[in-house]
């Protein structure tokens, strides 16, 4: 299977690059106008119909036309989808941001710089800025372990996708990961227990209180309140994103050590399923479970480890031994009245997730048999 990991590089934008970005934005808008007026949704048809008109306006390499057509159709598709939901007010979409996507025929990657083909036999060189994180991918690319895909360039970053082929079919064991607001718990088949305590709930609570205090000022100083809300919302997103990266990194390091496949909950639609509890609904809407799952998934797959999702229904309410109904038995403890099994609710949920994957077997995993690894990960201040 081919897996892709996109890595951002910084660079200093020049007048030539800015002019190229502006021209590419004009190309995209030109393609949007033509496709919108003629109701074209096919990439092949748009490229065939528009090529002659595009060539009369620009003398860039032909592949710029191909890339502009792809982006224009993607923008139109997204605009139509939002139109159906009633969330669009404009009559026609317009590309406003400066960016462009270049396929491998338009650039050459050298590791520390990129050569862009602007016109036939006319090139533009861009020096890349990178740190230790980017250096690891450059060195792997130089060893022939990675290949590059279609790059994206904006005014400050160049995003290079690195691709490699991995075998996701033969993990040594499996680990089920239960994502919660305050911790992440994993139980494996060999067996091991991984618990990562986070301060996600603390971060959310702090910024919720800040926003509530700012909103009290909105009647008297609306512009100031708007500026502060934007400032602290961005700061909260950065802290949460940083924390999710740290947690996912520690999880994948643990998983790679034992060559585990990963099982996680399929939580699609969970926010829509809660209507009766206003406080719980607010907490679910601020819970970044999908961001953390996404980071775990792409990092694990890039290391050659499979990721599967299972139905989480009743994983925290049914006994993993006999299937009986569980009842509270202390702080975060659950007990089965039928067989007497008692454990932490997060451990029970992870064990049930394991047992729902047919490749993990049916053997029960009591907590006494687990080798515990306790890790605390904190977000940046």
Secondary structure by P-SEA (a helix, b strand, c coil): cbbbbbbbbbbbbcaaaaaaaaaaaaaaaaaaaaaaaaccccaaaaaaacaaaaaacccccaaaaaaaaaaaaaaaaaaaaaaaaccccccbbbbcccccccccccccccccbbbbbcccccbbbbbbbbcaaaaaaaaaaaaccccccbbbbcccbbbbbbbbbbbcccccbbbbbbbcccbbbbbcccbbbbbbbbaaaaaaaaaaaaaaaaaaaccccaaaaaaaaaaaaaaaaaaaaaaaaaaaaaaaaaaaaabbbbbbbccccccccccccaaaaaaaaacaaaaaaaaaaaaaaaabbbbbbcccccccccccccccbbbbccccbbbbccccccccaaaaaaaaaaaaccccccccccccccbbbbbbbbccc
